[in-house]
Amino acid sequence: MTDALFAEVPLFAGLSSDKLEALERLSLSRTYERGAVIFRQGDPADGLYLIETGRVKLQLTQQDGEEVIVDLLGEGEYFGEMALIDAEPRSTGVVALQETAIRYLPKADFRHFLSRSNELAQSLLQGMTERLRNANRMIESLATLDVYGRVARTLMQYADQEEGRLVVSEPLTQQDIAHMVGASREMVNRVFQDLVRQGLIRREGRTIVLSGFSAEVA
């Protein structure tokens, strides 16, 4: 592994090649099998995690044991930064959705580097602000939209343009979406059936093709 991963992570945008190489030297490699718990909600903060390959889900566990999926992250994205700043326990748990290779920066090394890099501090603040805005949008969605609207917004959130079409290539199950929108899998299944009947979505293998969705939903 070279420092190419660090150069591509938005958190480290603008850092010099010397600083990127220093970060690489501080980092450790870890691999997690599908379904492996990377850390649990409430664990002490131990470091920053960068995804080299694979995908993970960030999840909250409610008092009744129900799971809420906060986000899905993939190659070139990072997680675990918030608890490194406020020294509080992990606010979410993280689970590997497939075999996932991680570059791990220990807490002490990351904080030492952060204290000596204004560029990194600014990028960290920007990244945390973006995640706060996303959390606010999720809260707004739960408060103002019905299940139909929340499902539609989630599909739009994970859709990408591919050959002129909006496609959700993320392998989302109906249970995953239920955990994201705060509804039962049965309710999400009914919404999917209705969207298919209306011609708004269709399945192509493991992908979902969207058509006729308003940009306002997103």
C-alpha positions as CSV (number, residue, x, y, z in Angstrom):
1,M,0.0,0.0,0.0
2,T,1.3,3.4,-0.9
3,D,0.1,6.8,0.2
4,A,-2.4,6.9,-2.7
5,L,-5.2,6.1,-0.3
6,F,-4.4,9.0,2.0
7,A,-4.1,11.4,-1.0
8,E,-7.6,10.4,-2.1
9,V,-9.3,10.7,1.3
10,P,-11.1,14.2,1.5
11,L,-9.9,14.5,5.1
12,F,-6.3,14.8,4.0
13,A,-6.9,17.0,1.0
14,G,-4.3,19.7,0.7
15,L,-1.7,18.0,2.8
16,S,1.8,17.9,1.3
17,S,3.3,14.6,0.1
18,D,5.7,14.6,3.1
19,K,2.8,14.8,5.5
20,L,0.9,12.1,3.6
21,E,4.0,9.8,3.8
22,A,4.2,10.5,7.5
23,L,0.6,9.5,8.0
24,E,1.2,6.3,6.0
25,R,4.1,5.4,8.3
26,L,2.0,5.9,11.4
27,S,-0.9,3.8,10.0
28,L,-1.5,0.1,10.6
29,S,-3.3,-2.5,8.3
30,R,-6.3,-4.4,9.5
31,T,-8.6,-6.8,7.7
32,Y,-12.2,-7.6,8.8
33,E,-14.3,-10.5,7.5
34,R,-17.9,-9.9,6.5
35,G,-20.1,-9.4,9.6
36,A,-17.1,-8.6,11.8
37,V,-17.6,-5.9,14.4
38,I,-15.0,-3.2,14.0
39,F,-16.0,-1.5,17.2
40,R,-19.2,-1.2,19.3
41,Q,-21.3,1.7,20.3
42,G,-19.9,2.8,23.7
43,D,-16.4,1.5,23.2
44,P,-13.5,3.8,24.0
45,A,-12.0,5.7,21.1
46,D,-8.8,4.1,19.9
47,G,-8.1,5.6,16.5
48,L,-9.2,6.8,13.1
49,Y,-10.2,4.2,10.4
50,L,-9.8,4.6,6.6
51,I,-11.4,2.2,4.3
52,E,-9.0,0.8,1.7
53,T,-11.4,-1.7,0.2
54,G,-14.8,-3.0,1.2
55,R,-17.8,-1.5,2.9
56,V,-19.1,-0.9,6.4
57,K,-22.3,0.2,8.1
58,L,-22.5,2.7,11.0
59,Q,-25.3,1.7,13.3
60,L,-27.0,2.7,16.6
61,T,-28.5,0.2,18.9
62,Q,-31.6,1.4,20.7
63,Q,-32.7,0.5,24.2
64,D,-35.1,-2.1,22.9
65,G,-32.3,-3.7,20.9
66,E,-33.5,-2.4,17.5
67,E,-30.8,-1.3,15.1
68,V,-30.7,2.0,13.2
69,I,-28.3,2.3,10.3
70,V,-26.8,5.8,10.3
71,D,-24.7,5.5,7.2
72,L,-22.9,3.2,4.7
73,L,-19.3,3.9,3.9
74,G,-17.0,2.5,1.2
75,E,-13.5,2.8,-0.3
76,G,-11.7,6.1,0.4
77,E,-14.0,7.1,3.3
78,Y,-13.2,7.3,6.9
79,F,-14.9,7.0,10.3
80,G,-14.2,7.2,14.0
81,E,-12.9,10.7,14.1
82,M,-15.5,12.3,16.4
83,A,-14.6,10.4,19.5
84,L,-11.0,11.3,19.0
85,I,-11.8,15.0,19.5
86,D,-14.1,14.9,22.5
87,A,-12.7,11.8,24.2
88,E,-16.2,10.4,24.6
89,P,-17.1,6.7,23.9
90,R,-18.0,5.7,20.4
91,S,-21.4,7.1,19.5
92,T,-22.1,4.3,16.9
93,G,-21.0,0.8,16.2
94,V,-19.4,-0.2,12.9
95,V,-19.8,-3.6,11.2
96,A,-18.1,-4.8,8.0
97,L,-20.6,-5.5,5.2
98,Q,-18.1,-7.5,3.3
99,E,-14.4,-8.3,3.6
100,T,-12.9,-4.9,4.4
101,A,-9.3,-3.7,4.5
102,I,-8.7,-0.8,6.9
103,R,-5.8,1.6,7.4
104,Y,-5.8,2.5,11.1
105,L,-4.3,5.5,12.7
106,P,-3.9,5.2,16.5
107,K,-5.5,7.9,18.6
108,A,-2.3,9.3,20.1
109,D,-0.5,9.5,16.7
110,F,-3.5,11.1,15.0
111,R,-4.0,13.7,17.8
112,H,-0.2,14.5,17.7
113,F,-0.4,15.0,14.0
114,L,-3.6,17.0,14.2
115,S,-2.1,19.4,16.7
116,R,0.7,20.3,14.2
117,S,-1.4,20.6,11.0
118,N,-3.8,23.5,10.5
119,E,-4.8,21.9,7.1
120,L,-5.8,18.7,8.7
121,A,-7.7,20.5,11.5
122,Q,-9.7,22.5,8.9
123,S,-10.5,19.4,6.8
124,L,-11.6,17.6,9.9
125,L,-13.9,20.4,10.9
126,Q,-15.4,20.6,7.4
127,G,-16.0,16.8,7.4
128,M,-17.7,16.9,10.8
129,T,-19.9,19.8,9.6
130,E,-21.0,17.8,6.6
131,R,-21.9,14.8,8.7
132,L,-23.8,17.0,11.1
133,R,-25.8,18.4,8.2
134,N,-26.5,14.8,7.0
135,A,-27.7,13.9,10.5
136,N,-29.9,17.0,10.6
137,R,-31.5,15.9,7.2
138,M,-32.1,12.4,8.6
139,I,-33.8,13.9,11.7
140,E,-35.9,16.2,9.5
141,S,-36.9,13.2,7.3
142,L,-38.0,11.1,10.2
143,A,-40.0,14.0,11.6
144,T,-41.7,15.3,8.5
145,L,-41.9,12.5,5.9
146,D,-44.0,9.3,6.0
147,V,-42.5,5.9,5.4
148,Y,-43.0,6.3,1.6
149,G,-41.1,9.6,1.5
150,R,-38.3,8.3,3.7
151,V,-37.8,5.2,1.5
152,A,-37.8,7.4,-1.6
153,R,-35.3,9.8,0.0
154,T,-33.0,6.9,1.0
155,L,-33.0,5.5,-2.5
156,M,-32.1,8.9,-3.9
157,Q,-29.4,9.4,-1.4
158,Y,-27.6,6.2,-2.6
159,A,-28.3,6.6,-6.3
160,D,-25.6,7.4,-8.8
161,Q,-25.8,8.5,-12.5
162,E,-24.9,5.5,-14.7
163,E,-25.3,5.8,-18.5
164,G,-28.0,8.4,-18.1
165,R,-29.9,6.5,-15.4
166,L,-30.2,6.8,-11.6
167,V,-29.0,3.5,-10.2
168,V,-28.6,2.3,-6.6
169,S,-25.8,-0.2,-6.9
170,E,-25.3,-0.4,-3.1
171,P,-26.6,-3.9,-2.2
172,L,-29.3,-2.6,0.1
173,T,-31.7,-5.1,1.4
174,Q,-35.2,-4.2,2.5
175,Q,-34.2,-4.8,6.1
176,D,-31.3,-2.4,5.7
177,I,-33.6,0.3,4.4
178,A,-36.1,-0.5,7.2
179,H,-33.2,0.2,9.7
180,M,-32.4,3.4,7.9
181,V,-36.0,4.9,7.8
182,G,-37.3,3.6,11.2
183,A,-39.9,1.3,9.8
184,S,-40.6,-2.5,9.7
185,R,-39.3,-4.6,6.8
186,E,-42.9,-5.5,6.0
187,M,-43.8,-1.8,5.6
188,V,-40.8,-1.2,3.4
189,N,-41.7,-4.2,1.3
190,R,-45.2,-2.7,0.7
191,V,-43.6,0.6,-0.3
192,F,-41.3,-1.2,-2.8
193,Q,-44.2,-3.1,-4.3
194,D,-46.1,0.2,-4.7
195,L,-43.0,1.9,-6.3
196,V,-42.6,-1.0,-8.7
197,R,-46.3,-0.9,-9.7
198,Q,-46.0,2.8,-10.4
199,G,-43.0,2.2,-12.6
200,L,-40.8,4.4,-10.3
201,I,-38.2,1.6,-9.6
202,R,-37.2,-1.7,-11.0
203,R,-34.7,-4.4,-10.0
204,E,-31.9,-5.3,-12.3
205,G,-30.0,-8.1,-10.5
206,R,-28.7,-6.5,-7.3
207,T,-29.2,-3.0,-8.4
208,I,-32.3,-0.7,-8.3
209,V,-33.0,1.6,-11.2
210,L,-35.0,4.7,-10.4
211,S,-37.2,6.6,-12.8
212,G,-39.6,9.5,-12.3
213,F,-38.3,10.5,-8.9
214,S,-38.4,14.2,-8.1
215,A,-35.1,15.9,-7.1
216,E,-37.1,17.5,-4.3
217,V,-37.2,14.1,-2.5
218,A,-33.5,14.1,-2.1
